[in-house]
Amino acid sequence: MYQPPLDPRPRSTTSGPTWRALLVRYAVVAAVPILLWAVSQPVTAVLALGAIAVVGISTRRGYGLVRCFYDCQAMAFDLGGVARITIRQAPTDDPCRPTR
């Protein structure tokens, strides 16, 4: 029976570390003391987690609001179904707009 010749090129069985693997390792090392602190002080940990969640949600919504304002050049707020406040950016090529 025919057997092909062995490949003389050296092959590595392991590959080098990737950025993702390094970040995961650092995250696990950082998570251990944080988890120990959270177990020792659960009320403070829950409050801190809630504060982080509120800041994250507020940041995302604020970014979305700013991006919408730049895309649409206006935004509107309803006040209790009675009044509507519209904020609009004046166009720069308006001939009626006085120049400074």
C-alpha positions in Angstrom: 0.0 0.0 0.0 1.3 3.5 -0.9 2.1 6.0 1.8 2.8 9.6 0.9 6.1 11.0 2.1 6.2 12.9 5.4 6.0 16.7 5.1 9.4 18.1 6.1 8.0 21.5 7.0 7.7 22.1 10.8 4.2 22.8 11.8 3.2 24.5 15.0 0.3 22.9 17.0 -0.5 26.1 18.9 -1.1 29.5 17.5 -0.1 32.8 19.0 -2.4 34.7 21.4 -5.1 36.9 19.8 -6.3 40.3 21.1 -9.6 38.8 22.0 -8.0 36.1 24.1 -5.8 38.6 25.9 -8.8 40.9 26.7 -10.8 37.9 28.0 -8.0 37.0 30.3 -7.7 40.5 31.7 -11.4 40.7 32.2 -11.4 37.5 34.2 -8.5 38.7 36.3 -10.4 42.0 37.0 -13.7 40.2 37.6 -12.4 38.1 40.5 -11.9 41.0 43.0 -15.0 42.7 41.8 -17.1 39.6 42.5 -15.5 39.2 45.9 -16.4 42.7 46.8 -20.0 42.2 45.4 -20.4 39.1 47.6 -19.2 40.9 50.7 -21.3 44.0 50.2 -24.4 43.0 48.1 -26.5 46.2 48.7 -23.7 48.5 47.6 -23.0 46.3 44.6 -26.7 46.3 43.5 -26.7 50.1 43.8 -23.5 50.5 41.9 -24.8 48.1 39.2 -28.0 50.2 38.9 -26.1 53.4 38.7 -23.9 52.0 35.9 -27.0 50.8 34.0 -28.6 54.3 34.3 -25.5 56.0 33.1 -25.2 53.6 30.2 -28.8 54.0 29.1 -28.7 57.7 29.5 -25.6 57.9 27.4 -27.1 55.8 24.6 -30.3 57.9 24.5 -28.4 61.2 24.6 -26.2 60.1 21.7 -29.3 59.0 19.8 -31.0 62.3 20.5 -28.0 64.3 19.3 -27.6 62.2 16.2 -31.3 62.6 15.4 -31.0 66.4 15.8 -28.1 66.5 13.4 -29.9 64.3 10.9 -33.4 65.9 11.0 -32.3 69.5 12.0 -35.2 69.6 14.5 -36.8 67.9 17.5 -40.2 68.2 19.2 -41.3 67.6 22.8 -45.0 67.0 23.8 -46.0 68.5 27.1 -48.9 66.5 28.5 -50.8 66.5 25.2 -51.5 70.2 25.5 -48.5 71.9 24.0 -45.7 70.9 21.7 -42.3 72.5 21.8 -40.3 72.3 18.6 -36.6 73.1 18.5 -35.2 73.7 15.0 -31.9 74.8 13.7 -32.1 77.8 11.4 -30.7 77.1 7.9 -27.5 78.9 7.1 -28.5 79.8 3.6 -31.7 81.7 4.5 -31.7 85.1 2.7 -34.0 86.6 5.4 -31.7 85.8 8.2 -29.5 88.8 9.2 -25.8 88.3 9.1 -23.6 89.4 12.0 
